[in-house]
């Protein structure tokens, strides 16, 4: 049940730490650090 307004995406760390975190992609918060 994923809403188009909030899609679950995995952001891979830019550093080679081999770690990733799941975040909600919101059109209002595209620049989320």
Backbone as XML, in Angstrom:
<?xml version="1.0"?>
<chain id="A" units="angstrom">
  <residue number="1" name="UNK">
    <atom name="N" x="0.843" y="-1.202" z="0.000"/>
    <atom name="CA" x="0.000" y="0.000" z="0.000"/>
    <atom name="C" x="0.879" y="1.254" z="0.000"/>
  </residue>
  <residue number="2" name="UNK">
    <atom name="N" x="1.497" y="1.530" z="-1.133"/>
    <atom name="CA" x="2.363" y="2.705" z="-1.217"/>
    <atom name="C" x="1.643" y="3.838" z="-1.927"/>
  </residue>
  <residue number="3" name="UNK">
    <atom name="N" x="1.570" y="4.949" z="-1.270"/>
    <atom name="CA" x="0.905" y="6.113" z="-1.879"/>
    <atom name="C" x="1.875" y="6.834" z="-2.810"/>
  </residue>
  <residue number="4" name="UNK">
    <atom name="N" x="1.372" y="7.351" z="-3.912"/>
    <atom name="CA" x="2.202" y="8.054" z="-4.896"/>
    <atom name="C" x="2.841" y="9.303" z="-4.300"/>
  </residue>
  <residue number="5" name="UNK">
    <atom name="N" x="2.257" y="9.823" z="-3.224"/>
    <atom name="CA" x="2.779" y="11.048" z="-2.610"/>
    <atom name="C" x="3.987" y="10.724" z="-1.751"/>
  </residue>
  <residue number="6" name="UNK">
    <atom name="N" x="4.025" y="9.497" z="-1.245"/>
    <atom name="CA" x="5.168" y="9.112" z="-0.404"/>
    <atom name="C" x="5.672" y="7.741" z="-0.818"/>
  </residue>
  <residue number="7" name="UNK">
    <atom name="N" x="6.742" y="7.728" z="-1.599"/>
    <atom name="CA" x="7.286" y="6.465" z="-2.095"/>
    <atom name="C" x="8.520" y="6.078" z="-1.282"/>
  </residue>
  <residue number="8" name="UNK">
    <atom name="N" x="8.553" y="4.831" z="-0.883"/>
    <atom name="CA" x="9.699" y="4.374" z="-0.094"/>
    <atom name="C" x="10.882" y="4.090" z="-1.010"/>
  </residue>
  <residue number="9" name="UNK">
    <atom name="N" x="11.957" y="4.811" z="-0.783"/>
    <atom name="CA" x="13.145" y="4.604" z="-1.613"/>
    <atom name="C" x="14.365" y="4.392" z="-0.732"/>
  </residue>
  <residue number="10" name="UNK">
    <atom name="N" x="15.342" y="3.676" z="-1.283"/>
    <atom name="CA" x="16.565" y="3.432" z="-0.513"/>
    <atom name="C" x="17.673" y="4.342" z="-1.024"/>
  </residue>
  <residue number="11" name="UNK">
    <atom name="N" x="18.180" y="5.175" z="-0.125"/>
    <atom name="CA" x="19.258" y="6.080" z="-0.511"/>
    <atom name="C" x="20.588" y="5.479" z="-0.087"/>
  </residue>
  <residue number="12" name="UNK">
    <atom name="N" x="21.412" y="5.188" z="-1.077"/>
    <atom name="CA" x="22.721" y="4.614" z="-0.765"/>
    <atom name="C" x="23.694" y="5.730" z="-0.408"/>
  </residue>
  <residue number="13" name="UNK">
    <atom name="N" x="24.445" y="5.514" z="0.652"/>
    <atom name="CA" x="25.402" y="6.532" z="1.093"/>
    <atom name="C" x="26.445" y="6.775" z="0.010"/>
  </residue>
  <residue number="14" name="UNK">
    <atom name="N" x="26.819" y="8.037" z="-0.163"/>
    <atom name="CA" x="27.810" y="8.387" z="-1.184"/>
    <atom name="C" x="29.157" y="7.783" z="-0.835"/>
  </residue>
  <residue number="15" name="UNK">
    <atom name="N" x="29.422" y="7.609" z="0.455"/>
    <atom name="CA" x="30.687" y="6.997" z="0.880"/>
    <atom name="C" x="30.577" y="5.483" z="0.759"/>
  </residue>
  <residue number="16" name="UNK">
    <atom name="N" x="31.720" y="4.835" z="0.537"/>
    <atom name="CA" x="31.719" y="3.374" z="0.397"/>
    <atom name="C" x="31.641" y="2.696" z="1.760"/>
  </residue>
  <residue number="17" name="UNK">
    <atom name="N" x="30.537" y="2.958" z="2.452"/>
    <atom name="CA" x="30.379" y="2.355" z="3.776"/>
    <atom name="C" x="29.518" y="1.105" z="3.664"/>
  </residue>
  <residue number="18" name="UNK">
    <atom name="N" x="28.910" y="0.943" z="2.484"/>
    <atom name="CA" x="28.075" y="-0.240" z="2.274"/>
    <atom name="C" x="26.815" y="-0.180" z="3.114"/>
  </residue>
  <residue number="19" name="UNK">
    <atom name="N" x="26.416" y="1.053" z="3.446"/>
    <atom name="CA" x="25.217" y="1.198" z="4.280"/>
    <atom name="C" x="24.172" y="2.027" z="3.548"/>
  </residue>
  <residue number="20" name="UNK">
    <atom name="N" x="22.910" y="1.720" z="3.814"/>
    <atom name="CA" x="21.838" y="2.477" z="3.172"/>
    <atom name="C" x="20.715" y="2.697" z="4.175"/>
  </residue>
  <residue number="21" name="UNK">
    <atom name="N" x="19.928" y="3.716" z="3.906"/>
    <atom name="CA" x="18.811" y="3.972" z="4.809"/>
    <atom name="C" x="17.547" y="4.203" z="4.000"/>
  </residue>
  <residue number="22" name="UNK">
    <atom name="N" x="16.435" y="3.700" z="4.524"/>
    <atom name="CA" x="15.163" y="3.838" z="3.822"/>
    <atom name="C" x="14.504" y="5.145" z="4.225"/>
  </residue>
  <residue number="23" name="UNK">
    <atom name="N" x="14.050" y="5.888" z="3.241"/>
    <atom name="CA" x="13.405" y="7.161" z="3.521"/>
    <atom name="C" x="12.185" y="7.336" z="2.633"/>
  </residue>
  <residue number="24" name="UNK">
    <atom name="N" x="11.299" y="8.187" z="3.047"/>
    <atom name="CA" x="10.104" y="8.455" z="2.242"/>
    <atom name="C" x="10.356" y="9.634" z="1.318"/>
  </residue>
  <residue number="25" name="UNK">
    <atom name="N" x="10.127" y="9.410" z="0.031"/>
    <atom name="CA" x="10.343" y="10.476" z="-0.943"/>
    <atom name="C" x="9.096" y="11.344" z="-1.028"/>
  </residue>
  <residue number="26" name="UNK">
    <atom name="N" x="9.187" y="12.535" z="-0.457"/>
    <atom name="CA" x="8.051" y="13.452" z="-0.488"/>
    <atom name="C" x="8.336" y="14.608" z="-1.441"/>
  </residue>
  <residue number="27" name="UNK">
    <atom name="N" x="7.349" y="14.964" z="-2.263"/>
    <atom name="CA" x="7.509" y="16.069" z="-3.225"/>
    <atom name="C" x="7.788" y="17.387" z="-2.509"/>
  </residue>
  <residue number="28" name="UNK">
    <atom name="N" x="7.429" y="17.455" z="-1.233"/>
    <atom name="CA" x="7.629" y="18.684" z="-0.468"/>
    <atom name="C" x="9.010" y="18.695" z="0.162"/>
  </residue>
  <residue number="29" name="UNK">
    <atom name="N" x="9.603" y="17.506" z="0.314"/>
    <atom name="CA" x="10.934" y="17.435" z="0.932"/>
    <atom name="C" x="11.909" y="16.678" z="0.034"/>
  </residue>
  <residue number="30" name="UNK">
    <atom name="N" x="12.137" y="17.233" z="-1.157"/>
    <atom name="CA" x="13.052" y="16.562" z="-2.074"/>
    <atom name="C" x="14.486" y="16.720" z="-1.590"/>
  </residue>
  <residue number="31" name="UNK">
    <atom name="N" x="14.766" y="17.850" z="-0.935"/>
    <atom name="CA" x="16.124" y="18.103" z="-0.449"/>
    <atom name="C" x="16.224" y="17.694" z="1.004"/>
  </residue>
  <residue number="32" name="UNK">
    <atom name="N" x="16.125" y="16.395" z="1.239"/>
    <atom name="CA" x="16.206" y="15.891" z="2.608"/>
    <atom name="C" x="17.576" y="15.274" z="2.860"/>
  </residue>
  <residue number="33" name="UNK">
    <atom name="N" x="18.323" y="15.860" z="3.780"/>
    <atom name="CA" x="19.673" y="15.341" z="4.056"/>
    <atom name="C" x="19.577" y="14.227" z="5.064"/>
  </residue>
</chain>
